Amino acid sequence: MITNEAPVGASFCFNRNHVAVCLTRTGTTGDGSLLMTDVQPIERYTSRARGVRGLGLLLTGGLLLFTVSVNSAAQKQKPCLPDKAFTRVGVLLEQQDYQTSKALLHDLEVCSDLSPIQRFNVGWLYGKAHDSADALRVFKSVQGEVPDRLTHAYAIALAEFELAQYQASVDTLIGLRSKGIFDTKCADLLGVSYSKLDRFQDAYNVMVENIRQNPSNPYAYFNLIALFVDTSEMDKAAQVANKAVAALPQNADALSMRGSIELFRNQTDEAYRDFSAAAQLSPQAPDPPFFMALVDYRQSKFDEAVKVLRDAITSGVADSDLHYMLAECLLRLRSRNLAAVLTELNLAIQLNPNSVPARSLRGATLLEVGRSQDAVADLKLARELDPNPQRDTRNTTYLLARAYAATGRRDEANALFAQVGHQYSSDRTDTLNQLSEQKMRAALHP
């Protein structure tokens, strides 16, 4: 959120390209603008893409966002009230109301009195509203030294990247580097842009040099790990992960990435230790307890898995997948309390109504307790939501066929049975295995 009233030393946070960053007001520019600096990444989100083209863009910093404070006399002369509009857009972005945000920015953009810094902010906020085309247009309309040459060129390269104009992004960054204006976030973006173009050797060269020059930048390591994972060089990915942990022993993400590689390679004891250490360093992160429980689950240590998950949930970690995983574990206990299972699945769906694993498992459990009509609703939605139905929904399709049969809808049931084959039998581990694979891929492409 952008605020006009923040005193020196105050801060606010926003998400930038899958990185949540906090800005702290440290002073003013010469024209009275509030200078927001000290950009720090505090949280990362996973990319949904897969394979080489799913390399996550991991950046150590953000654009320096400037929010302008205009004195009361000047405000009376400004019919557009840009500060008020910036504040309103900030609120709307926090609410993920992107359409209204863009409408306000369009209105604001026609103001003839906007300062260059304010116009740059309009472009930045377009980017936050997932409108990289307008962001790029605005950035290019502002002089190159606003707010400074490095930030301006980087903003253009980032918008080009978001528009999948990877070669343009490379060209912008190379031009910046040729002028001796280049930093670690530029190197991060350049390396990932090269990887998007399948120029893996160029990506490797940039990423290795970035690590050499900036050994405390975790994302330099993470991008190189993702590159090796996507080129199926898991031994090299593990070597870089070891270097990341050695250089950044207090970084929970480095431990989680190494744990994911170890889990992928069936090194379960090592993976569990790394995930456990990550959970201690970042107790509110949901992935470490999920993977710890997964290791216990695969070793049939269901009681231990339940304890790990309940401890995390009790500590305040609110995550749909944790409740889903807890339901899977409760089903494997001797007591097999289906009411408790449904409670956890209800919580999982409350946190994420589009959770395919939770919908599928709740449908199966409802079918088991005789609530076949409710099961139909969950299983139909699970099939519709699944991002890869050709591969992932066979078990859900079979369960939906059974639910249709239980409600007397024989024709629909037979049609679905024919899709999966009449010899098919349900395997509940399919859904968990698919989720685990997705989460491991996400962990290795932060």
Secondary structure by P-SEA (a helix, b strand, c coil): ccccccccccbbbbbcccbbbbbbbcccccccccccccccccbbbbbccccccccccccccccbbbbbbbcaaaaaacccaaaaaaaaaaaaaaacaaaaaaaaaaaaaacccccaaaaaaaaaaaaaacaaaaaaaaaaacccccccaaaaaaaaaaaaaaacaaaaaaaaaaaaaaaccccaaaaaaaaaaaaaacaaaaaaaaaaaaaaaccccaaaaaaaaaaaaaacaaaaaaaaaaaaaaaccccaaaaaaaaaaaaaacaaaaaaaaaaaaaaaccccaaaaaaaaaaaaaacaaaaaaaaaaaaaaaccccaaaaaaaaaaaaacccccaaaaaaaaaaaaaaccccaaaaaaaaaaaaaacaaaaaaaaaaaaaaaccccccccaaaaaaaaaaaaaacaaaaaaaaaaaacccbbbbcaaaaaaaaaaaaaaaacc
